Amino acid sequence: RKEVEQDPGPFNVPEGATVAFNCTYSNSASQSFFWYRQDCRKEPKLLMSVYSSGNEDGRFTAQLNRASQYISLLIRDSKLSDSATYLCVVNKPPKDTGRRALTFGSGTRLQVQP
Amino acid sequence: ETGVTQTPRHLVMGMTNKKSLKCEQHLGHNAMYWYKQSAKKPLELMFVYSLEERVENNSVPSRFSPECPNSSHLFLHLHTLQPEDSALYLCASQRDYRDGGDTQYFGPGTRLTVL
């Protein structure tokens, strides 16, 4: 089983649509969760952290379900500029001294169409 | 901008060449990372340096040799690479987790082509 699993897409949606991405992770001791965005041929950039209580940043809402080891990202009122690959990212717990880095999912590609 | 720079941005090299990739961060972070991103694959962690000490070498072939002379600079020395090593090489930095660091910031990457 992959450490972080995402639907690769692509998701093709019209402008103004609401789209949701899901992600599951395998390590129940993971403590930090993020969504990164990666544009074509560019580096990943942090979109938002994901907190247990759920959090919102403008049109973006992230949620975490620790019991199900499931993370989601909801984008409302999609814009053309939202077209990118969205990476689900999980940080290994600090007690796992062999891994202090992030584990990335393969990403879900979103294409917003006019 | 992220405050993490990488040079060169593009590199084409032959299998017998020796080259180095450079990463510099201006964020005051003390942990730095090398990742490899091949086409249609997730980012693969290669090396981790924390407080200038290599804390992880993720089974990377010896033809890749990292160097971290100080907390702001990270190098990846390349020699006798193979065509399958062609990829985007990304550097990232963060505050060490012992200092509460959590978020990584990436440089723009070096797109490497091995002929």
Interface residues (C-beta under 8 A of the other chain):
Chain A: V4 S32 F34 R41 K42 E43 P44 K45 L46 S49 L87 N91 P94 T97 G98 R99 R100 A101 L102 T103 F104 G105 S106 G107
Chain B: T2 A31 Y33 K40 K41 P42 L43 L45 V48 S50 V55 E56 L88 L90 D96 Y97 R98 D102 T103 Q104 Y105 F106 G107 P108 G109 R111
